[in-house]
Amino acid sequence: MGSKAMSFRFDEDIIELIKEKAKAQKRSLNNYIEMLMVKDVGYIPNDETKKALKEASEGIGLESMEDIDGFFESIRNELNEK
């Protein structure tokens, strides 16, 4: 996802406080504000992640696993073959 320039109005005192917080964390003002927004809103999954979540919740393409040790062994074998 790209970024988009936007304009906001903030109280000057708040801007100064935000600048201090950003500097204390060695972040740019923009990065600090974006980090706060992501923290509040959370990460929004992209289309591929949404599709995977839907498939997983519906059980599409999932195999049942009866033997966890066998499962890990099969993963080790796959990795060794590469």
DRENVEXGU-67783 format. One line per field, with one value per atom (N, C-alpha, C, O, CB): residue number from 1; residue in three letters; atom name; y, z, x. Coordinates in pm, whole numbers, always signed. Glycine has a CB too. Example, Ala and Ser with C-alpha at 12.3 -4.5 7.8 and 13.67 -1.06 7.14 Angstrom:
BEGIN
pos: c(1, 1, 1, 1, 1, 2, 2, 2, 2, 2)
code: c(ala, ala, ala, ala, ala, ser, ser, ser, ser, ser)
site: c(N, CA, C, O, CB, N, CA, C, O, CB)
c2: c(-569, -450, -330, -332, -447, -225, -106, +3, +114, -60)
c3: c(+780, +780, +780, +846, +905, +708, +714, +787, +804, +572)
c1: c(+1319, +1230, +1320, +1424, +1131, +1285, +1367, +1290, +1341, +1408)
//
This chain:
BEGIN
pos: c(1, 1, 1, 1, 1, 2, 2, 2, 2, 2, 3, 3, 3, 3, 3, 4, 4, 4, 4, 4, 5, 5, 5, 5, 5, 6, 6, 6, 6, 6, 7, 7, 7, 7, 7, 8, 8, 8, 8, 8, 9, 9, 9, 9, 9, 10, 10, 10, 10, 10, 11, 11, 11, 11, 11, 12, 12, 12, 12, 12, 13, 13, 13, 13, 13, 14, 14, 14, 14, 14, 15, 15, 15, 15, 15, 16, 16, 16, 16, 16, 17, 17, 17, 17, 17, 18, 18, 18, 18, 18, 19, 19, 19, 19, 19, 20, 20, 20, 20, 20, 21, 21, 21, 21, 21, 22, 22, 22, 22, 22, 23, 23, 23, 23, 23, 24, 24, 24, 24, 24, 25, 25, 25, 25, 25, 26, 26, 26, 26, 26, 27, 27, 27, 27, 27, 28, 28, 28, 28, 28, 29, 29, 29, 29, 29, 30, 30, 30, 30, 30, 31, 31, 31, 31, 31, 32, 32, 32, 32, 32, 33, 33, 33, 33, 33, 34, 34, 34, 34, 34, 35, 35, 35, 35, 35, 36, 36, 36, 36, 36, 37, 37, 37, 37, 37, 38, 38, 38, 38, 38, 39, 39, 39, 39, 39, 40, 40, 40, 40, 40, 41, 41, 41, 41, 41, 42, 42, 42, 42, 42, 43, 43, 43, 43, 43, 44, 44, 44, 44, 44, 45, 45, 45, 45, 45, 46, 46, 46, 46, 46, 47, 47, 47, 47, 47, 48, 48, 48, 48, 48, 49, 49, 49, 49, 49, 50, 50, 50, 50, 50, 51, 51, 51, 51, 51, 52, 52, 52, 52, 52, 53, 53, 53, 53, 53, 54, 54, 54, 54, 54, 55, 55, 55, 55, 55, 56, 56, 56, 56, 56, 57, 57, 57, 57, 57, 58, 58, 58, 58, 58, 59, 59, 59, 59, 59, 60, 60, 60, 60, 60, 61, 61, 61, 61, 61, 62, 62, 62, 62, 62, 63, 63, 63, 63, 63, 64, 64, 64, 64, 64, 65, 65, 65, 65, 65, 66, 66, 66, 66, 66, 67, 67, 67, 67, 67, 68, 68, 68, 68, 68, 69, 69, 69, 69, 69, 70, 70, 70, 70, 70, 71, 71, 71, 71, 71, 72, 72, 72, 72, 72, 73, 73, 73, 73, 73, 74, 74, 74, 74, 74, 75, 75, 75, 75, 75, 76, 76, 76, 76, 76, 77, 77, 77, 77, 77, 78, 78, 78, 78, 78, 79, 79, 79, 79, 79, 80, 80, 80, 80, 80, 81, 81, 81, 81, 81, 82, 82, 82, 82, 82)
code: c(met, met, met, met, met, gly, gly, gly, gly, gly, ser, ser, ser, ser, ser, lys, lys, lys, lys, lys, ala, ala, ala, ala, ala, met, met, met, met, met, ser, ser, ser, ser, ser, phe, phe, phe, phe, phe, arg, arg, arg, arg, arg, phe, phe, phe, phe, phe, asp, asp, asp, asp, asp, glu, glu, glu, glu, glu, asp, asp, asp, asp, asp, ile, ile, ile, ile, ile, ile, ile, ile, ile, ile, glu, glu, glu, glu, glu, leu, leu, leu, leu, leu, ile, ile, ile, ile, ile, lys, lys, lys, lys, lys, glu, glu, glu, glu, glu, lys, lys, lys, lys, lys, ala, ala, ala, ala, ala, lys, lys, lys, lys, lys, ala, ala, ala, ala, ala, gln, gln, gln, gln, gln, lys, lys, lys, lys, lys, arg, arg, arg, arg, arg, ser, ser, ser, ser, ser, leu, leu, leu, leu, leu, asn, asn, asn, asn, asn, asn, asn, asn, asn, asn, tyr, tyr, tyr, tyr, tyr, ile, ile, ile, ile, ile, glu, glu, glu, glu, glu, met, met, met, met, met, leu, leu, leu, leu, leu, met, met, met, met, met, val, val, val, val, val, lys, lys, lys, lys, lys, asp, asp, asp, asp, asp, val, val, val, val, val, gly, gly, gly, gly, gly, tyr, tyr, tyr, tyr, tyr, ile, ile, ile, ile, ile, pro, pro, pro, pro, pro, asn, asn, asn, asn, asn, asp, asp, asp, asp, asp, glu, glu, glu, glu, glu, thr, thr, thr, thr, thr, lys, lys, lys, lys, lys, lys, lys, lys, lys, lys, ala, ala, ala, ala, ala, leu, leu, leu, leu, leu, lys, lys, lys, lys, lys, glu, glu, glu, glu, glu, ala, ala, ala, ala, ala, ser, ser, ser, ser, ser, glu, glu, glu, glu, glu, gly, gly, gly, gly, gly, ile, ile, ile, ile, ile, gly, gly, gly, gly, gly, leu, leu, leu, leu, leu, glu, glu, glu, glu, glu, ser, ser, ser, ser, ser, met, met, met, met, met, glu, glu, glu, glu, glu, asp, asp, asp, asp, asp, ile, ile, ile, ile, ile, asp, asp, asp, asp, asp, gly, gly, gly, gly, gly, phe, phe, phe, phe, phe, phe, phe, phe, phe, phe, glu, glu, glu, glu, glu, ser, ser, ser, ser, ser, ile, ile, ile, ile, ile, arg, arg, arg, arg, arg, asn, asn, asn, asn, asn, glu, glu, glu, glu, glu, leu, leu, leu, leu, leu, asn, asn, asn, asn, asn, glu, glu, glu, glu, glu, lys, lys, lys, lys, lys)
site: c(N, CA, C, O, CB, N, CA, C, O, CB, N, CA, C, O, CB, N, CA, C, O, CB, N, CA, C, O, CB, N, CA, C, O, CB, N, CA, C, O, CB, N, CA, C, O, CB, N, CA, C, O, CB, N, CA, C, O, CB, N, CA, C, O, CB, N, CA, C, O, CB, N, CA, C, O, CB, N, CA, C, O, CB, N, CA, C, O, CB, N, CA, C, O, CB, N, CA, C, O, CB, N, CA, C, O, CB, N, CA, C, O, CB, N, CA, C, O, CB, N, CA, C, O, CB, N, CA, C, O, CB, N, CA, C, O, CB, N, CA, C, O, CB, N, CA, C, O, CB, N, CA, C, O, CB, N, CA, C, O, CB, N, CA, C, O, CB, N, CA, C, O, CB, N, CA, C, O, CB, N, CA, C, O, CB, N, CA, C, O, CB, N, CA, C, O, CB, N, CA, C, O, CB, N, CA, C, O, CB, N, CA, C, O, CB, N, CA, C, O, CB, N, CA, C, O, CB, N, CA, C, O, CB, N, CA, C, O, CB, N, CA, C, O, CB, N, CA, C, O, CB, N, CA, C, O, CB, N, CA, C, O, CB, N, CA, C, O, CB, N, CA, C, O, CB, N, CA, C, O, CB, N, CA, C, O, CB, N, CA, C, O, CB, N, CA, C, O, CB, N, CA, C, O, CB, N, CA, C, O, CB, N, CA, C, O, CB, N, CA, C, O, CB, N, CA, C, O, CB, N, CA, C, O, CB, N, CA, C, O, CB, N, CA, C, O, CB, N, CA, C, O, CB, N, CA, C, O, CB, N, CA, C, O, CB, N, CA, C, O, CB, N, CA, C, O, CB, N, CA, C, O, CB, N, CA, C, O, CB, N, CA, C, O, CB, N, CA, C, O, CB, N, CA, C, O, CB, N, CA, C, O, CB, N, CA, C, O, CB, N, CA, C, O, CB, N, CA, C, O, CB, N, CA, C, O, CB, N, CA, C, O, CB, N, CA, C, O, CB, N, CA, C, O, CB, N, CA, C, O, CB, N, CA, C, O, CB, N, CA, C, O, CB, N, CA, C, O, CB, N, CA, C, O, CB, N, CA, C, O, CB)
c2: c(-116, +0, +123, +128, -1, +221, +343, +441, +414, +405, +556, +660, +778, +793, +705, +860, +972, +1093, +1084, +941, +1206, +1329, +1384, +1389, +1434, +1425, +1483, +1601, +1615, +1378, +1684, +1801, +1796, +1768, +1932, +1822, +1822, +1948, +2009, +1695, +1986, +2100, +2048, +1976, +2208, +2086, +2047, +2171, +2268, +1941, +2169, +2274, +2283, +2180, +2247, +2403, +2422, +2356, +2302, +2570, +2361, +2298, +2147, +2086, +2329, +2088, +1943, +1909, +1810, +1893, +1992, +1968, +1966, +1879, +2076, +2061, +2065, +1941, +1886, +2191, +1897, +1774, +1653, +1567, +1752, +1645, +1533, +1535, +1430, +1538, +1652, +1663, +1613, +1542, +1810, +1649, +1602, +1450, +1386, +1667, +1393, +1247, +1178, +1078, +1207, +1232, +1174, +1179, +1080, +1249, +1293, +1308, +1210, +1152, +1452, +1193, +1101, +957, +877, +1109, +924, +788, +781, +678, +742, +890, +897, +866, +791, +799, +926, +910, +1047, +1151, +843, +1045, +1169, +1198, +1110, +1160, +1322, +1360, +1277, +1224, +1511, +1265, +1187, +1041, +984, +1195, +981, +841, +820, +720, +793, +913, +900, +905, +824, +1011, +1000, +1011, +887, +836, +1139, +840, +719, +599, +518, +690, +587, +477, +482, +379, +482, +603, +617, +575, +510, +762, +613, +579, +427, +369, +653, +365, +220, +149, +51, +172, +199, +140, +147, +53, +212, +257, +274, +196, +129, +422, +204, +142, -5, -88, +218, -36, -171, -187, -101, -272, -298, -326, -380, -462, -428, -333, -377, -479, -447, -255, -602, -706, -673, -614, -841, -713, -695, -805, -894, -696, -798, -893, -1038, -1127, -859, -1062, -1198, -1255, -1371, -1202, -1173, -1216, -1239, -1336, -1112, -1151, -1170, -1302, -1374, -1054, -1333, -1459, -1579, -1675, -1466, -1573, -1683, -1701, -1814, -1657, -1590, -1598, -1661, -1742, -1459, -1624, -1679, -1829, -1907, -1607, -1868, -2011, -2090, -2200, -2030, -2036, -2106, -2120, -2224, -2032, -2015, -2023, -2119, -2174, -1884, -2139, -2232, -2372, -2464, -2179, -2388, -2519, -2558, -2676, -2623, -2463, -2491, -2523, -2446, -2371, -2637, -2675, -2716, -2728, -2564, -2737, -2777, -2928, -2993, -2709, -2981, -3125, -3145, -3062, -3189, -3256, -3286, -3338, -3405, -3389, -3307, -3348, -3431, -3381, -3225, -3556, -3647, -3665, -3695, -3782, -3647, -3676, -3553, -3530, -3801, -3475, -3352, -3381, -3306, -3274, -3490, -3524, -3558, -3519, -3642, -3631, -3665, -3540, -3530, -3763, -3446, -3321, -3245, -3200, -3233, -3231, -3160, -3236, -3174, -3140, -3366, -3447, -3424, -3413, -3597, -3415, -3390, -3252, -3234, -3403, -3154, -3020, -3024, -2966, -2918, -3093, -3106, -3173, -3131, -3185, -3277, -3348, -3256, -3256, -3472, -3178, -3083, -2982, -2951, -3010, -2930, -2829, -2890, -2822, -2769, -3016, -3082, -3111, -3117, -3212, -3129, -3157, -3034, -3046, -3212, -2915, -2790, -2752, -2650, -2678)
c3: c(+0, +0, +0, +73, +122, -81, -89, +18, +103, -225, +12, +108, +33, -88, +191, +106, +49, +138, +260, +31, +77, +154, +193, +111, +74, +319, +369, +458, +505, +447, +480, +563, +683, +667, +482, +803, +925, +1004, +988, +1010, +1089, +1180, +1323, +1368, +1164, +1392, +1532, +1614, +1563, +1548, +1738, +1832, +1839, +1843, +1974, +1841, +1839, +1959, +1946, +1837, +2076, +2195, +2176, +2217, +2320, +2114, +2089, +1990, +2007, +2037, +1888, +1789, +1858, +1830, +1678, +1946, +2016, +2102, +2106, +2103, +2171, +2252, +2165, +2200, +2333, +2051, +1959, +1904, +1893, +1843, +1871, +1821, +1925, +1891, +1783, +2052, +2158, +2171, +2185, +2291, +2167, +2178, +2060, +2078, +2183, +1939, +1819, +1831, +1801, +1692, +1874, +1888, +1992, +1972, +1928, +2102, +2208, +2158, +2207, +2327, +2061, +2004, +1875, +1807, +1977, +1843, +1722, +1597, +1509, +1733, +1593, +1479, +1418, +1483, +1523, +1290, +1229, +1283, +1334, +1072, +1270, +1313, +1239, +1300, +1290, +1108, +1026, +1072, +1089, +878, +1092, +1132, +1268, +1291, +1134, +1360, +1494, +1490, +1554, +1586, +1415, +1404, +1336, +1378, +1325, +1231, +1163, +1257, +1257, +1038, +1338, +1434, +1534, +1568, +1507, +1583, +1676, +1612, +1676, +1726, +1487, +1418, +1396, +1415, +1283, +1356, +1334, +1466, +1471, +1273, +1573, +1705, +1746, +1806, +1810, +1712, +1749, +1657, +1704, +1747, +1528, +1430, +1407, +1384, +1297, +1413, +1386, +1241, +1158, +1425, +1211, +1073, +998, +1050, +1067, +877, +794, +695, +619, +719, +696, +608, +460, +422, +641, +377, +233, +177, +250, +162, +47, -15, -3, +21, -162, -18, -8, +132, +148, -45, +233, +372, +400, +467, +469, +351, +369, +309, +369, +306, +189, +122, +205, +223, -20, +255, +336, +465, +506, +369, +528, +650, +623, +701, +712, +510, +472, +447, +496, +346, +371, +341, +470, +486, +245, +560, +685, +770, +831, +763, +775, +858, +800, +872, +874, +668, +603, +588, +541, +466, +627, +619, +479, +454, +673, +388, +249, +240, +287, +156, +180, +158, +283, +279, +94, +393, +516, +532, +498, +637, +583, +611, +761, +839, +552, +800, +942, +987, +910, +974, +1108, +1159, +1285, +1387, +1188, +1276, +1390, +1467, +1586, +1342, +1395, +1455, +1441, +1335, +1388, +1548, +1543, +1517, +1445, +1674, +1575, +1552, +1406, +1347, +1642, +1347, +1205, +1118, +1016, +1166, +1159, +1085, +1083, +978, +1147, +1201, +1207, +1132, +1070, +1353, +1136, +1062, +911, +840, +1095, +863, +720, +680, +569, +686, +769, +740, +734, +644, +847, +830, +828, +699, +639, +950, +658, +535, +414, +327, +515, +407, +296, +292, +186, +307, +409, +415, +375, +312, +557, +411, +378, +229, +174, +457, +163, +20, -63, -179, -20, -5, -79, -85, -144, -19)
c1: c(+85, +0, +90, +189, -97, +56, +135, +96, +11, +120, +159, +123, +63, +81, +247, -7, -78, -57, -72, -229, -23, -5, -142, -233, +75, -154, -279, -244, -131, -364, -342, -322, -417, -536, -343, -363, -443, -412, -306, -416, -504, -482, -477, -566, -594, -369, -353, -322, -266, -241, -359, -324, -170, -103, -386, -117, +29, +97, +207, +62, +34, +93, +104, +202, +9, +2, +5, +115, +186, -132, +130, +236, +372, +455, +233, +396, +525, +546, +657, +534, +442, +453, +480, +561, +325, +413, +433, +576, +639, +331, +626, +763, +863, +958, +796, +841, +930, +927, +1031, +891, +806, +792, +861, +931, +643, +842, +903, +1055, +1123, +857, +1108, +1253, +1307, +1414, +1288, +1236, +1279, +1287, +1368, +1184, +1204, +1204, +1286, +1286, +1061, +1355, +1437, +1354, +1397, +1555, +1236, +1145, +1119, +1131, +1011, +1083, +1038, +898, +829, +1039, +857, +722, +618, +525, +697, +635, +541, +537, +429, +581, +655, +661, +598, +529, +806, +620, +563, +410, +343, +617, +356, +210, +151, +48, +171, +219, +171, +174, +81, +257, +281, +291, +176, +118, +426, +142, +31, -101, -184, +22, -119, -244, -255, -362, -252, -145, -146, -173, -247, -12, -113, -134, -281, -333, -47, -347, -487, -580, -672, -523, -556, -645, -610, -698, -639, -483, -437, -401, -430, -543, -339, -301, -422, -497, -183, -440, -551, -495, -404, -620, -548, -493, -515, -616, -556, -417, -432, -523, -566, -294, -552, -645, -599, -680, -665, -469, -416, -437, -474, -267, -412, -431, -579, -614, -374, -666, -810, -856, -935, -889, -805, -842, -795, -870, -781, -671, -617, -697, -722, -470, -736, -816, -952, -1001, -834, -1011, -1142, -1131, -1213, -1197, -1027, -1007, -984, -1037, -889, -903, -874, -999, -1021, -765, -1082, -1202, -1304, -1387, -1264, -1298, -1391, -1331, -1398, -1431, -1204, -1140, -1098, -1073, -1231, -1089, -1053, -904, -820, -1089, -872, -733, -657, -534, -663, -725, -658, -662, -761, -721, -554, -548, -556, -509, -419, -615, -621, -484, -415, -733, -445, -315, -337, -386, -224, -301, -317, -187, -187, -368, -73, +57, +147, +204, +123, +161, +240, +387, +453, +225, +440, +580, +603, +704, +623, +510, +520, +512, +580, +410, +429, +416, +548, +593, +306, +611, +739, +848, +935, +781, +844, +940, +925, +1025, +923, +801, +779, +830, +881, +630, +817, +869, +1022, +1082, +822, +1084, +1231, +1277, +1376, +1281, +1207, +1244, +1233, +1321, +1155, +1125, +1107, +1220, +1273, +973, +1258, +1364, +1498, +1580, +1373, +1522, +1647, +1658, +1768, +1661, +1543, +1542, +1574, +1614, +1408, +1556, +1578, +1721, +1756, +1501)
//
